[in-house]
Amino acid sequence: MSDRVLLKVYYFGQILLQTSKGVKFICENPLDVVISFIISFEELKGVICEKIDSERARKISCILYRYPIPVFGGFVQFQSRYVTDEASMQEMFSIYIENRAQISFIELYVEFEQSEADRNILRKDYNSDSEEEFESNYDVLVQMEMKINVTELWIQM
């Protein structure tokens, strides 16, 4: 048995909660990273940030992993769990080892903390005296925030 594992890291993408196979991670350009089973949680976060190498990928705020659940007839559904510390990371490795026959790599979805510059984009002042323009911009931001909150609620369930 190898002491290394391939991670497929999804970022700046989406988490689809209800597909025919359960949870699915998608992004434009997933990253492949090979790590050792003895890596620490902080080292894992550092390696991911280093490999992504983006101004927006400075500090990880959340990691989820996708794992198989056997269902009737030999079929498999996928669910996700948070990786928050050493213990949950070791649990992820254990689930992977138990299911090596069904999965050849570990899938992670990574979210990053927003920088102050990113947060300021949403606060941009349009310097407009038009009440109609203000209200339309406000409506878009409220709808975006509501969508984000609903997504977070589904992920936490």
C-alpha positions as CSV (number, residue, x, y, z in Angstrom):
1,M,0.0,0.0,0.0
2,S,1.3,3.4,-1.0
3,D,1.8,6.1,1.6
4,R,0.7,8.7,-0.9
5,V,-2.7,9.8,-2.2
6,L,-3.8,11.9,-5.1
7,L,-6.1,14.8,-4.3
8,K,-8.3,16.4,-6.9
9,V,-8.9,20.0,-5.6
10,Y,-11.8,22.0,-6.8
11,Y,-11.9,25.8,-6.1
12,F,-13.7,28.9,-7.3
13,G,-16.4,26.6,-8.6
14,Q,-19.6,25.1,-7.4
15,I,-20.9,22.3,-5.2
16,L,-23.9,20.6,-6.7
17,L,-25.9,19.0,-4.0
18,Q,-28.5,16.9,-5.8
19,T,-27.1,15.1,-8.8
20,S,-27.9,11.5,-9.8
21,K,-24.8,10.4,-7.8
22,G,-25.3,12.8,-4.9
23,V,-22.9,15.6,-4.2
24,K,-20.6,16.8,-7.0
25,F,-17.8,19.3,-7.0
26,I,-17.1,21.3,-10.2
27,C,-14.7,24.0,-11.3
28,E,-13.0,25.2,-14.4
29,N,-9.5,23.8,-13.7
30,P,-9.3,21.3,-10.8
31,L,-5.9,20.9,-9.4
32,D,-4.1,17.5,-8.9
33,V,-1.9,17.2,-5.8
34,V,-0.1,14.2,-4.4
35,I,0.4,14.2,-0.7
36,S,1.5,11.8,2.0
37,F,-0.9,10.3,4.6
38,I,1.3,11.8,7.3
39,I,0.9,15.4,6.3
40,S,-0.5,17.8,8.9
41,F,-3.7,19.7,8.4
42,E,-1.9,23.0,8.3
43,E,0.7,21.6,5.8
44,L,-2.2,20.4,3.6
45,K,-3.7,23.9,3.6
46,G,-0.3,25.4,2.7
47,V,0.3,23.0,-0.1
48,I,-3.1,23.7,-1.7
49,C,-2.6,27.5,-1.5
50,E,0.9,27.2,-2.9
51,K,-0.3,25.1,-5.9
52,I,-3.2,27.3,-6.7
53,D,-1.0,30.4,-6.6
54,S,-3.7,33.0,-6.9
55,E,-4.2,36.4,-5.3
56,R,-7.6,35.2,-4.2
57,A,-6.3,31.9,-2.7
58,R,-4.3,33.3,0.2
59,K,-6.0,31.7,3.2
60,I,-8.4,28.7,3.2
61,S,-11.6,29.2,5.1
62,C,-13.3,25.8,4.4
63,I,-12.4,22.3,3.0
64,L,-15.0,19.7,2.1
65,Y,-14.3,16.2,0.9
66,R,-16.6,14.0,-1.2
67,Y,-16.9,10.4,-0.1
68,P,-19.0,7.4,-1.3
69,I,-21.9,5.8,0.5
70,P,-23.0,2.4,-0.7
71,V,-26.7,2.2,-1.5
72,F,-28.9,-0.6,-2.8
73,G,-27.9,-2.8,-5.7
74,G,-24.2,-2.0,-5.5
75,F,-24.8,1.6,-6.4
76,V,-22.9,4.5,-4.7
77,Q,-24.1,7.9,-3.7
78,F,-21.6,10.7,-2.7
79,Q,-21.9,12.9,0.3
80,S,-19.6,15.6,1.6
81,R,-18.0,16.4,5.0
82,Y,-15.9,19.2,6.4
83,V,-12.2,18.7,7.0
84,T,-11.6,21.0,10.0
85,D,-8.6,19.5,11.9
86,E,-6.2,16.6,12.2
87,A,-8.9,14.2,13.3
88,S,-11.3,14.9,10.5
89,M,-8.4,14.7,8.0
90,Q,-7.5,11.2,9.3
91,E,-11.1,10.2,9.1
92,M,-11.0,11.3,5.4
93,F,-7.9,9.2,4.8
94,S,-9.6,6.2,6.5
95,I,-12.7,6.4,4.3
96,Y,-10.5,6.7,1.3
97,I,-8.5,3.5,2.2
98,E,-11.7,1.6,2.9
99,N,-13.1,2.6,-0.5
100,R,-10.0,2.3,-2.7
101,A,-11.8,-0.2,-4.9
102,Q,-14.4,2.4,-5.8
103,I,-12.4,5.7,-5.8
104,S,-8.9,6.3,-7.0
105,F,-8.4,9.7,-5.5
106,I,-9.8,12.1,-2.8
107,E,-11.9,15.0,-4.0
108,L,-11.7,18.2,-2.1
109,Y,-13.6,21.5,-2.5
110,V,-11.8,24.5,-1.0
111,E,-13.1,27.9,-0.2
112,F,-10.9,30.9,0.6
113,E,-11.4,33.9,2.8
114,Q,-12.2,37.1,1.0
115,S,-9.5,39.8,1.0
116,E,-10.5,43.3,1.9
117,A,-10.2,44.2,-1.8
118,D,-12.7,41.5,-2.8
119,R,-15.2,42.7,-0.1
120,N,-14.8,46.3,-1.3
121,I,-16.0,45.3,-4.8
122,L,-19.5,44.6,-3.4
123,R,-19.4,48.0,-1.6
124,K,-18.4,50.0,-4.7
125,D,-20.0,53.5,-4.7
126,Y,-21.6,54.1,-8.0
127,N,-21.8,57.9,-7.5
128,S,-25.3,58.0,-9.0
129,D,-28.1,60.2,-7.9
130,S,-30.6,57.8,-9.6
131,E,-32.8,56.1,-7.0
132,E,-33.8,53.5,-9.6
133,E,-30.1,52.5,-10.2
134,F,-29.5,52.3,-6.5
135,E,-32.5,50.1,-5.9
136,S,-31.6,47.7,-8.8
137,N,-28.1,47.3,-7.5
138,Y,-29.3,46.7,-4.0
139,D,-31.8,44.1,-5.3
140,V,-29.0,42.2,-7.1
141,L,-26.7,42.2,-4.0
142,V,-29.6,41.0,-1.8
143,Q,-30.4,38.2,-4.2
144,M,-26.7,37.2,-4.3
145,E,-26.5,37.2,-0.5
146,M,-29.7,35.1,-0.2
147,K,-28.3,32.6,-2.7
148,I,-25.1,32.3,-0.8
149,N,-27.0,31.9,2.5
150,V,-29.2,29.1,1.0
151,T,-26.1,27.3,-0.4
152,E,-24.4,27.5,3.0
153,L,-27.5,26.2,4.7
154,W,-27.6,23.2,2.3
155,I,-23.9,22.5,2.8
156,Q,-24.3,22.5,6.6
157,M,-27.1,20.0,6.5
